[in-house]
Amino acid sequence: TVLENKGHTMTVFCLILALALSIANGTPNYLGCNNVHHPHCDMSLSLENRLSYLLSQLTVQEKIGLVSPDIEQGNDCDTHTSPVDRLGIPTYMYLVETNTNVASNCTRPNKCSTSFPGPTGLGGSFNRSLWKVKGQIFSVEQRAFRNLGEVRLVGPTEGIGLTAFGPNLNIIRDPRFGRNSELPSEDPFLTGELGKSMVRGMQEHDSLGRPRTLAFVKHFTAYSLETDRTHGNNKISKFDLADTYLRQYEMVFRQSKPAGAMCSYNAINGHPSCANGHLLNHILRKQWNQPDAIITSDCGAISFMSGPPLNEPDVTMRASFGINNGTDLEMGSDNYRSGLTGAIKNGTVSEAQLTVSVRRLLKGLFKVGVFDRFPSSDYDRLGWDDINSTASQQAVYDASLQSVVLLRNDVMKGGRALLPLRKGSENMVATGPFIEAMDEMFSDYQTNPPCFYGAPFSCVQTFLDSVNIVNGKEIKGVQGIDLKRKNASNIDDAVQAAKQANIVFLAVGTPKLLEHEGKDRNFTDLPPDQQELVDKILALKKPTVVVLFNGGAVSADSIALSTSPLAIIEAFNPNRAGMRGLADLMFGVQNKWGKLPYTIYPSSYQHEVDLMDFDMAKSPGRTYRFYEGKPLWHFGSGLSYTTFESSKCTCVGGKVSCYIVNQGETDGDEVVQLYYHPDPVLHAHHQRQPKQVLVGFERISVRKGERSLVIFRIDPAVSFLTTYPNGDRKVCETCTHKVSVALGTKGGSGDENRFTCTMYAGGLATVA
């Protein structure tokens, strides 16, 4: 290991040695105090006293150095603040991405940061506990990397900090958005529930009351376009802002209290998000009661105010717009560093306003222990054993099972379903451009490289590798299409191989070339060469297992409507270790499928809605809440190898309960979903309301022949909130309120045989 990676090893050794010597000498604390004799380093004082002392010592220029990146210290997007040598404050790097894993360099075998399946697939788990575990693992590893002096890949000075940027809470508004792979769901409630669970896991406290990391949610808010993303001006009604684009953030801030948020590039109705005082100060800090919430810009967002819609050429004014309207820390550009001195001199920014932002930033660092003696608690002793541990790997495997959705599973001759496949099966062929893909399996913002040895993605298990391992006998692979070479000349070879097979695997989807940060998709269909392959394979009428790999949903009309014997699987982005779980599901080793976190629309939908239009209710409507048409697959739907039924459902005293019975021959998981149906009266007299709204869900495991009781406790003040045209959210006291219980295996939001009960303001009433 030392010989193969001696540069990294020597760097780490020197950092650890320097740390050990500093602790032994009782002097520098590399975490934040380079002179322990300063009062702000005295842990016997209260946090407020330490903070107030430090603020009192800082000059205006030193404060400016703490709210903007110092390019002499490192990459400006990662945002290294300036050191204050006379007060013993070293530089600090803020931006550590934590949406899919901790963005850290990999310097030891098997000690790369733990990588979970992409957030969209993980959103399909409908599992709060799993998202909390994800947050716990990420924060443990980020602390460990920090303790060890590890760095980001971008450079040797990019030391891992304790500020964690993730989860990303934007909704999947349109399947063409290039960054859908980073998002949990199209539904604000599901996104909020999973997001607040992850934040809670990230910010668990040690014995001193310090969080493991400071969690920052992204991108606040209504960030849903890559096309002209740095100058976009999204026209959003008060109704949609409150009902769709703020709800999940409000849930997370009120209930989990993340340290802050990264404001987004886009403007809303002419106001850039990072210069939107109504959004940042009035709503987030005042209305949601988060006065200490830290707001950082997205990289370069303050600088981009020089263009539309603000078109402000003066750096002094750009800096003023940002800091006066609530953005504390500029990332990725130097407008604050260049413009705040002049802004304070000419009176457009007060020193008091600058101090407010510096106070929020420093208070966060004090809370997380950056200025504390090292080590002070068990968090400071986390190290290599805590990175990509056996427990973490097991959590990722569990996540991989729950991040895959079975959409269709035809019954074959003889009455047996196509899936699960029998181990040891012979004469099977795998085809499609994704059977040997590695980097294409990742969602945006994975650690790069994710592997220690060899090529950057050499440790990634491919689809073909996984099915061969689980099957126990070799399955022939013929790609037909090479994504890297854009070569479709081997389609006929793939078809000929499929003709000779008893069962065909067909792995298709959306390559990164078509959807990624900076690039929206132009269409929701499969690329033409892949569609040609699909058409020719399905024409054979062979039993075929179609597996879709993508971020945003693919309009797979020809597959969904095919009369060929099929199983169809939505696999999203399995990332580094997800393929083994997928293979175990297909061969029946496991039966813990997920449910769709978004609606899969027909191909016609892309021609009916404008990607640039942020109106949710405008016909034909967006997401399951407003869509008027018939989707290919419904939000919340997903099959299993067993059969579930609801039984003995009741509505009593503010509770809705049902027994969920496993009537099949296999143990399995179900996702039970509670929906609220707004009174139709509201549609007639107010803004068009959603058809239904998810207000509760529970993922349960039920053994064959057994049942499980699921109870939803309803608080009308929360579950029955109605959004009015002016953005107010309140309960209609004179309305009739209806709730229903749906099962994922019965179609989720499309379940047509649900238990339903009607409620009034005074409580529960009759069963419909």
TIMAR-683525 format. One record per residue: x, y, z of N, C-alpha, C in turn. Coordinates in steps of 0.1 Angstrom, whole numbers, plus 5000, padded with zeros to 4 digits. Atoms other than C-alpha are relative to their C-alpha. Layout:
<sites>
XYZXYZXYZ
...
</sites>
This chain:
<sites>
500849885000500050005000500950125000
499149894999502850245009500750034987
499349995013504650174976499050054990
501049965011501450214955499550145002
500649874998500350534971500850085010
499149954990503350664989499950155002
500149854999502651034981498950035010
501149984991499251024998500349955014
499750054987500550815026500950095008
499149914993503351045034499350135004
500849884997500951345033499349985013
500850034988498651175058500949995012
499150034989501551065080500650135006
499549874995502951425082499050085007
501149934993499551565091499849955013
500250064987499051315118501150035010
498949974991502551365132500050145005
500149864996502151745132498950025010
501149994990498851705150500449945014
499650074987500351465176501050095007
499049914994503251705182499350125006
500649884995500952005186499249975013
500850034988498751825211501049985012
499050034990501851705230500650135006
499449884995503252055232498950105006
501049924994499852195243499850144993
500149875007499952465216499049994988
501049985011498252475181498949895001
501150095002494852315177499750024985
500149985015494752265139498550024996
501449995004490952265140499550155000
500549875001490652635147500750105009
499349904991492752785175501549975000
498550025001496452825168500750075012
499449954987496952995202498949985010
501050044991495052835230499950105012
500049904989495753135253499050114997
501049915004493153345234498749975008
501250034993489853375254499049924991
500950075008487853245224500349854999
499650145000489752915228499849945014
500250054986488852885265498649935001
501350085000486252605267499350015013
500749974988485452705303499050114999
500949895002483653015290498849954992
501250035008480153005275500350034985
499849985014479852985237499850154997
500249865003478353335237501150095004
498949914996481153485257501249984991
498950025009483753325235499850074986
500449945013481953435203500150165001
500049854999481453795216501450055001
498649954999485153825225500650004987
499450015013486253705191499550114991
500649895009483853945173500650145004
499649874996485054235194501550034996
498649985004488654175183500250014985
499850005014488054155146499950144994
500149885008488654445122499049984989
500950015011486354525093500649914989
499450085011488854375068500149855004
500050134996489254065089498649934999
501450055001485454025090499749974985
500250025015485354055052500749874996
499350125003487953785050499349875005
500750114995485653555069498649974993
501350025007482553595046500249984985
499850025015484253535012501349924998
498950095003486753294996501350084998
498749955001490453364998500749914990
499550095011491853234965501549965003
498750044996495353224980500149885009
500150124991494152955004499549884993
500550125007492552724978498950044991
501149995010489752664953498950095006
500949904995487352954955498649955002
501350064998484252734951499949935014
500050074987485252524981500150105012
500149894991485552864999500849995013
499149994989488552895021500050145005
500049864995488253195044501450045004
498749954997491253405052500449975015
499550024986493353325083500150145007
499849884991493553575112501149975009
498950064992497053505124500250065014
499849944987497153755152499049955011
500950064990494153585168500049844999
499850145001495353235159499049934993
501050075008492653155134500549964987
499550045013493652945105498950014989
501050015011491852925071499149885003
500950114998488752715071499349984986
500650035013487252535040498549965003
501450024997483452535040499349884992
500950095009482152325010500549865000
499850145001482151955016498649944996
501350055005479451784994499749875007
500550124992477351525013498749954995
501350055005474451434990499949854998
499950155002475551084980501149945008
499050044991478651055000500950125004
499249894995481351265017501150024989
499149975011483451434990501450015006
498650014995486951325001500849924991
499150085007489951194984500149865006
499950134995490550824988501549965001
498550024999494050745002500349875007
499750134994493650395016499149894993
500950105006492350065002498849975009
501250024993488750005012499650115009
500349894991488650345029499650124992
500749895006486950555003498750025007
501249964993483950735016498849914996
501150095003480750525018499050074990
500849955010478650574987498649935000
501450055000474850534989499550004986
500749985013472550474959499650144998
500449865003471550794942498750045007
501149964992469051004961498649974995
501450035005466150944937499649865003
500350144997466350564941499849995015
500150014986466850614978498750065005
501349944997463750834978498949904999
500950115002461950524966499949915011
500050084988462750354998498850035009
501049964991460150555016500449965015
499450064987462350475047500750115007
499449894992462950755072501349955007
498950054992465250535093501349984991
498950025010467450455062500750134997
499549875003467850825055500850055012
499349954988468850895091501349935001
498750084999471450615090501050064989
499249945010472750775058500750135006
499549884993473151105077501049975010
499150044989474850925106501349964994
498850065007477350745083500850124994
499349895006478251065064500650095010
499449914990478751275095501149935008
498950074993480851005112501350004991
498950015009483050975081500650144998
499449865002483351355076500850045012
499249984988484451385112501349935000
498850085001486951105107501050064990
499149945010488351255076500650135005
499549874994488651595094501149975010
499050034989490451435124501349954994
498850065007492851255100500750104992
499449905009493651575081499949974985
500250035014492251435049499550124991
500349885009491651655018499049954989
500850025012489351684989500949974988
499250035012490551564955500650124993
499649885008490851914941501350065003
498749944997494052004959500549965014
499550044987496351934988499650095012
500449914990495052245007498649995003
501550014999491452135005499749915012
500250084988491252005041498549995003
501450034997487951845050499550085012
500649934989485752075071498949935007
501150064993482752005093498750064996
501249945006480252195072499649914988
500450115009478251935052498850054991
501049955010476252035020499249894994
500950115004473451795015499149975012
500550045013470751685012499550114991
500649925010469351844981498549985001
501550014998465651924987499150054989
500849965011464552054954499149894995
500950115005461551864939500349964986
499950045014461551664907498850054993
501149925006459351914889499749954986
500150045014460051794853501049894997
499050105002461651474841501250044992
498949955008463951674818501150075008
499049924992465751864846501349915001
498750075000469451764844500549955013
499550044987469951724881499049925008
500950084993467051504890500649895008
499350124993469451224900500450045014
499649964987470351434931498850025010
501249964992466751474944499249875004
500750124995464651234965498649984993
501450035004461151284950499450124993
500849895006458551494931499150055011
501049964990456551514964500750085011
499449924989457251794990500049925013
500150064987456051585019501149895002
499050115000458151275011501450065001
498649945000461251495003500350065014
499849944987460751685036500249895011
499850114990460351365057501449944999
498750065001463451205043501150105003
499049904997465451525044500250035015
499849974986464751595080500649885008
499450124994465651235089501550004998
498649995003469051275072500750115008
499449894992469751605089500149975014
499950044986468951465123501249905002
498950094999471451185116501450074999
498749935002474151435105500350095012
499749904990473751665135499849945014
500150064987473551415164501150065009
499149934991475251565195500949915008
499150074991478251445215499750045014
500249984986478651455252500150155004
499849864997479551825250498950084993
501049935006476451905230500350054986
499549955013478351955197499449904989
500450095011476851825164501249944994
498950065008478951585144500450084988
499749905011478651815114498950105000
501049905003476752125104499449974987
500750035012474152035078499450124993
500549895009473352275049499149934989
500950055010470352195027500250084987
499849945013470452274990498749994992
499549875004469452464967498750095002
501249924995467052724983499750124991
500950115003464752734963499550014986
500550005013462852644932501149994989
498950035009466052534915499649874992
500550115007464852314887500250024985
499649985014466552424854501550015000
498649985003470052384841500250094988
500049915012469252574809500150155005
499749874995470652924816499850015015
500350024985470652824853500650125008
499449904991472853114865499350144998
500749875003470553384850498549974998
501450035001467153204851499150095009
500949924992464153404863498749925000
501250094999461453154874498850085004
501349934996457953304874499149905007
500750104991456253134903498950085008
501149944992452853214919500249995015
500050024985452453264956499549875004
500650134997450352954956501149894998
499150115003453052734940501350015009
498949994991455852884961499849945013
500350064987454152794993499649855000
500550135000452552474982501049894995
499150105006455452314963501550035003
498649974999458752494965500650045013
499549974986458952585002499649905010
500550094990457052315020501149905006
499150104995459852055022501150075009
499049924992462352325034499550045014
500649964987459952445061500049885009
500150124992459452095073501449975007
498650034995463252035076500550105010
499549894991464052375092499350005013
500850004988461252365117500349885009
500050124992461652005128501449945002
498650064998465451925123501050115001
499149884997467052275124501449984994
498650005006469952235099500750135003
499249884997472752485103499650114990
500349895010471652665071499749944987
500350045013471152645034500950074990
499349945011472852715001498950064991
501049945009470752964981500449974985
499850065013470252874945500350114990
499749905011471353044912498850084995
501149945007467953114899499450125008
500849894994465853424905498549955000
501450035000462153404915499350144998
500849885003459953674899500950125001
499149895001462953894893501050025011
499149984989464753854926500949885001
499150114998467853634927499949945014
500250074988467553374954501050055011
498949964991470853494970499950155003
500249864997469553854971498550025003
501550004998465953774982499850015015
500249984986465453925016498749945005
501250064996461853815017500149855002
499850144999462853455012501049965011
499050044991465953445033499850065014
500149944987465253685061498549995006
501350004995461453715064499449865002
500650134999460353355056500949915008
499250114993463353135067500350045014
499549964987464753335096498950045010
501149944991461653515109498849915001
501250085000458653315099500249865005
499750144996460252975104500850005013
499349984988462053105135501449935000
498650055001465653025124501050114999
499249885001467553335133501549984998
498650035002470953165133500349924987
499850075013470452995099501050074992
499049955009473553045078499749984986
500350015015473053115041501350024993
498849995009475853055017499550014985
500450005014475653134980500449874993
499550105009475952874953501350064994
498749955005479352904936499850104989
500049895010479553234918498750074999
501449945002475853324924500050155002
500049864998476753674937500650074987
499449955012478953734907499150004988
500950015011476253624883498950115000
500949895000474153914894500450114991
499649905010476154114869499149984987
500850035011473853954843498550005004
501550004997470053904840499749915012
500949895002467753954857500450135006
499649884993469554204879500850104992
499249925008472154324855500750125007
499349904991474254504882501549994997
498650005003477654594869501050045011
499249954989478954744902500249895010
499750104990480654494924499650045014
500449954987479954714954498549975002
501450024999476254694947499649855001
500250154999476354314941500249955014
499650044987478054264974498950055010
501049944992475454494990498749924999
501350085002472454304975500149875007
499950134994473853974987499950015016
499950004986474754055023498850075007
501149944994471954295030498749925000
501250085002469354045018500249865006
499950134992470653755040501049904996
499050105003473453575022501350035008
498849974991476253545048501349974994
498750055005478953365029499949994985
499950025014479853414993500949894996
499150115004481153104976500250024985
499750015014482953074943500350134992
499649885006483553444936500450105011
499349914990485153754953499350135001
500749874999482454024952500050065014
500049954986482254044990501450065003
498649964997486054064992500450134993
499749885008486254324965499150125002
500949894999483154524972499550045013
500649964987482254525009500750125006
499349884994484954775019499450134994
500649895006483555024994498650025004
501449994997479954945003499950055015
500149944987480655015040500450145000
499649865000482455335032498950094994
501049915006479555465010498649985007
501250014992476955345035498949904994
501050095005475155085013499949875009
499950114990476254815039500550065013
499549964987476654885076501049895005
499150104994479454725096499249915009
500950084992476654605119499449884992
500650115008475154405090501149904997
498950095002478554255082500249925012
499850084987478954155119498949905002
501150104999475553985118500449874993
499650125007476753755091501249935005
498850064994480153695107499649935012
500450074987478453615140499349874997
500650135004476253355123501049894996
499050095005479153195106500949945011
499150044989481453185137499249925010
500850074990478653075159499849854996
500150145005478152765137501349925002
498750074998481852685139500349985014
499950034986481852725176499249895005
500950114997478852495179500649864997
499550125005480552225159501449965006
498850034993483752245180501350044993
498849975007486152405155501050085009
499149924991487552635183500249935013
499950074988487652365209501449925001
498850084998490552175224499849864993
500150125008491351865204501049895006
501350045001490551595212499250035013
500949964988487551685235498949895002
501150104998485051395229500349894991
499850125009484651065211499950044986
500049955014483851255179501450034995
498649965004487451375179500949884998
499250125001488651015180499649914989
500450085012486950885149501150004990
498950025009489350755124499849904989
500150095011490150505097499049885002
500950114997488150225114498550044997
501349955001485050445110499650034986
500349975014485250495073499849884992
500550115008483450255050500149875008
500050124991483050015079499149894996
500950125003481349675078498650045002
501449954997478249835093499550094989
500449915010478250105067499749934987
500250085013478649855038498649935001
501350074999475649665052498850094998
501149905002473549985053499950034986
500149975014474450055017499349884993
500650125007473449695007498550015003
501549994997470049745025499450114992
500549895008469650075008499949964985
500150035014470349924974498849914997
501250085002467549674979498750094999
501249924999465049944987500050124990
499949895010466150184959499849954986
500350065013464949964930498549975000
501450025001461349944918499649904990
500550105009459649644902498750064994
501249945006457149794877499149904993
500850105007455949494859500649865001
499550144998456249114863499049904994
501050095007454348904837500049865005
500250144997453048564845500349924987
499650085012454548304821499149884999
500750125002453147984808500349915012
499850084988452647744837499750075013
500449924988451548024860501150065009
498949944992454948134872500450134995
499549865004456048504871501449994995
498750005006459048584851501150025010
499149984989460848714882499349945013
498650005000462348594904500649894991
499450105008464748404882500649895009
499450114993466148064892501550014999
498550005001469848064902500449874993
499550115008471947844880499449994986
500650015014469847924849501050014989
499150005012471547864816499350074988
500549945012471148014782499350135002
500549864998470548374793501050104994
499149905006471948684775499650135006
500249864996472449034787500550094989
499649905010472449324763499550145004
500349864997472149694762501350085005
498849934998474649974767500450015015
499649984985474549964806500449875006
499750134994475449594811501550005005
498649994995479149694815500450145004
499849864996478750054825500550015014
499549984987480650184855499750145005
500349864996480650564858498650044997
501449975004477250574841499049965011
500950054990475850404872499850115011
500049914989476450714894499150124998
500749875001474251004902501050115001
499149894999475651354902500550015014
499449974987477951454931500449875007
499350114993479451114938501550045002
498649974999483051114951500749954988
499350045012485451104922501550025003
500450145003487350874922499449935012
500650084989485250624942500949885003
499250124997488050364941501450035003
498649984997491550334955500949954990
499150075009493150094931499650034985
500249995015493550134893499250124995
500749895006491250334872498950055009
500949944990488750574889498849925003
501250074997485850334886500249855000
499750145001487650004887499449915010
500650094989486049884919498549994999
501450005001482549934906499549864993
500550135006480649604900499050034989
501049985011478849604867498849925001
501250085001475449474859500349864996
499650145005476949174840500749935011
499350064989479349104869499049955010
500950034989476549104894499149884997
500950115003474148874876500849874998
499250125001476948634868500349945014
499750054987477948614905498849945007
501250054993474448564918499449884993
500650125007473348324891500949885002
499050114998476548114896500449934987
499650055014476748044858500150124991
499849885008478048274832498950034990
501049955009475648484813500750084989
499449935011476648604779499650144999
500349865001476948974774500450064987
499849935013476549164741499450145001
500549874997476249534746499050054989
500849955011474849614712500350154997
499749865001475649984719501050045010
498949964991478750134733499850155003
500349864997477950454752501250094998
498849925001481550574752500450044986
499649985014482150534715498850044992
501349965007478550624706499949914988
500050105011478650304685498849915001
501250085000475350134676500249894990
499950095011476849904650499949865004
500050144996476649594671498649965004
501350044996472849594676499649874994
500350125006472449314651500649885008
499350114992474949104671499249975013
500850024988472949164702498749934998
501250065004469749064685500249854997
499750145003471248744672500349925012
499750074988472548644706498749985008
501350014993469048714721499149894994
500850105007467448494695500349865005
499550134996469448194709499749985015
500250004985468548274746498649965004
501350034994465748154768499550135007
500449884993465748474788501150114997
499249885004467148824779499950105011
499949884992468349104802500250114990
499949885009467949444785500250125009
499649894991469749724803500250134992
500049885008468950064788499750125010
500349884992468450424800500650134995
499649865004469750784800501550015003
498649984997473550834796500350145006
499749874994475251114815500250114990
499849905011475951284782498750084998
501349945003472251374781499450075012
500549934988471551474818501150005011
499149984990473851614843500050155004
499949864996474751944861500450084988
499749925012474652204834499349964988
500650055012472652004810498649935003
501350065000468851944808499849914988
500350095011467551664787499150074990
500949955010465951754754498749924998
501150095003463551464754499949905012
500250104989462151204779500149864995
499950145005462350904755501449955001
498750065001465150664752500750064988
499349965012467950774728499649914988
500450085012467150664692500749874998
499350135002469850394691499549905010
500550094990468650244723498649954997
501450045004465050254711500049904989
499950105011466050064680500449865006
499650134993467749794702498749955007
501150054993464649774724498949954991
501050055009462249744695500449864994
499650135006464249464679500149885010
500050104989464649274712498649965003
501350044997461049294721499249934989
500750065011459949194687500349855000
499750144999461548854694499049925009
501050064991458848784720500649915010
499350084990461448634743499750065014
500149954986460948654781501250105003
499049904999462848974788499950085013
499949924988463949154820500650144996
499649875004464149524811500450085013
499549924988466249734836500350144995
499849865004466150114833500950075010
499149934993469050324845499950154996
500249865003468450704847499950085012
500449904989468051014868498650044999
501449975003464851174854499449884994
500750115005462150934844500149994985
500050035014462250774810498649974995
501350035006459050774789500149874992
499850135007459250404781498749944995
501350055005455950374762500049874993
499950125008457050104739500249885009
499750114991458249894768498849975008
501250014992455249964790498849934993
501250055007452749874763500349884992
499650125008454649584748499249875005
500750134997452749244746501049895002
499050114997456049054750500049975014
499950044986456548864782501150085007
499049914994458349114804500050015015
499849944987459649214838500650144997
499549865002460349594840500550055014
499449954987462649734867500550144998
499449864999463450104875501149995010
498950024992466950094889500750145003
499549874997467750474889501650004998
498550005000471550524898500549925012
499650084988472850234919501350045007
498749954995476250404923500949885003
498950095000479250204935499749865004
500250144994477849904954498549964998
501550045001474149894942499749884992
500350115009474449624916499749875006
500250134993474649334940498649995005
501350004995471449434956499049984989
500950015011469749464922500049854995
499950145004470949114912499349915010
500650084990469848964945498550014999
501549995002466349104939499549934988
500550075012466048964904500149855002
499950144999467148624915499349955013
500850044989464848624946500749985013
499350014988467548634972499350095010
500649904991465748944986498650044993
501349955005462249084983499650135007
500249874993462549444996500050124990
500049905010461649654966499650145005
500449874997461150024967498750044992
501249955007458250234953500450134992
499649885008458350514927499950135007
500149864994459250854941499650104991
500649915009457951014910499149934990
500950055010455350984882500849974987
499450035013456450814850498950034989
501049955010454551004822500249934987
499850045014453950894787500850104992
499149915008456051034759499350134996
500849885004453251274749500250125010
499949904989453751464782501050114997
499049915002456951624771499650114990
500549915010455051794743498950095005
501249944994452251914766500450115010
499649914989454352104792501350064996
498849935003457052364788501049995012
499050014990460252294807500250125009
499849874994460452664816498850045009
501249964993456952674831500049945014
500050054987456852644869498649995007
501450014995453052644873499749855001
500350154997452152304889498749964996
501450045002448452304884499550024985
500449975014448252434848499949874992
500350125008446852164825501149974991
500650124994447851884821500549985015
499650014986449451944856501349925001
498750064996452751834872499849925012
499950104989453351544895498649945003
501250074998450751304908498950095006
501049924993449051584928499150084990
500849925009447951774897499849944986
500050055014448451554866498649944997
501450045004445151494847500049884991
500050115010446351224823500249875007
499750144995447050854827501549974999
498650025001450650794836500349854996
499650145002452650484826500049935013
500050064986453250424863499850125010
500449904990451950614893501150025011
499249974988453850784921499649905011
500350094988454150544951499849864996
500350135004453650234930501249914999
498950095001455849924929499549865005
500450144997455349544929500949935010
499250094991456649264951499849864995
500150145003457048894949498949935008
501150054992454148854974498850094998
501249935001450648984977499650065013
500549934987449449245003498650044998
501349944999445949335013499850075013
500449934988444549585038498849945006
501150074993442149455064499650075013
500549954987440049575093500550155002
499649864999440749945086498950075008
500949924992439250195110500450145001
499749864997438950565116499450035014
500549984987438650635153500950105007
499349914991439650935175501350064995
498849935005442151105152501049904995
499050105004443750775141499349924988
500450095011443450575108500949885001
499150124998444650215112499549894991
500250115008444849915090500949885003
499150115000446149565092500449974986
499550035013448349485063500449855000
499950144999448249115055500849954988
499250065011450848925035499449864996
500850115004448748675016500849904990
499250085009451648534995500849895006
499250114995454248264999501450055003
498649944998457248505004499950115010
499949894991458248745031500350124991
499849885009458249105017499750135007
500249874995458049475022498950074993
501049925006455149705016500250155005
500049864996454850085017498550045001
501449964998451550195032499950155000
500049865003450550545021498750075004
501249934996448050795036499950134991
500249895009446651055012498850095005
501149914997444551365019499450054987
500849965012441851464994499350135003
500749874997440951844995498650004995
501549995003437251924994499950064986
500249945013436151984958499450145000
500549864999434452304970501250104998
498949915001437952454972500450024985
499649995014438552384935499150114993
501049915006435452594926500250145004
499949864995436152894948501450055002
498749964997439852904952501049954989
499050065009443152814934499749854999
500150145002442952474918500849925010
499350084990443852224946500549874994
499650145004445751894943498849905001
501050114999443651584936500249925013
499650084988445451414965501450045004
498749964994448351484988500549905010
499450094990450651245006500250075013
499849944987450451315043500549905010
499550104991451750985058500549884992
499650125006453650675049500849925010
499250104992455150365066500549894992
499550125006457450105052500049895010
500150114991456849765068500549874993
499650135005458249415065499049905007
501050094995455749135068500349864995
499750145004456448765069498849944993
501150075007454348535047499049945010
501150054991450948455062499850085012
500149924988451348725088499450134997
500549865002449949075093500750105009
499449894992451149405106499050125001
500949894998449149685121500750144998
499549875003449850035107499050105005
500949904994448450335126500650144995
499749865003448450695112499350095010
500649904991447850965138499950134993
500349885009446251265121499950125009
500249864994446751625132499450084989
500649925011444251825111500750134997
499349885002446352135117501249994991
498850035009449151975097499649934988
500350085012447651715074499050064991
501149945008444651925063500350144995
499749865004446452245054499750024985
500349975014445152405023500850134996
499249885004447252655003499050094992
500849915007445352964991500850084990
499349935011446153184961501050105005
499049904995447953444983501249935008
498950074993450253174997499849965014
500450044987448553135030499749855001
500350154998448352775043499249995013
500950024988445452705067499049904998
501050105000442752455075498750074997
501449955003439352515059499149935010
500850064989437052475089498649954995
501450035004433852445069500149894989
499950105011435252185044499849865006
499950144997434851815043501449944996
498650055002438251635046499949854999
500050145003438751295031501549955000
498750065000441751065037499849864995
500150145005442550725021501349935002
498850084998445050445027500249924987
499750075012446750314996501349915002
498950094999449250034991500950014988
499149995011452350054969499849904990
500150115009451849714954498650004993
501349995006448249814945499950124991
500049885009449350124926500350135006
499749884994450250374952499050114999
501049895002448650714943499049964990
501050055010446850514916499249885005
500850114994445350254940498550034999
501549975002441650234930499149935010
500850074990440550014959500550035014
499449964988441550214989498950005011
500949974988440050235024499950165001
500249855000438650595026499150035012
500949954990437150785055499950164999
500249865002435651135056500150065014
499849934988436551385083499550145000
500549864999435151715095501050075010
499149934991436851985116500049955014
500150054987435551825147500649865002
499450134998437151485140499549904989
500350105010436551155122498549975000
501450035002433251055108499849874993
500450125006431850795085501049944990
499250075010433550535063499350004987
500750005014432850585026500049864995
</sites>
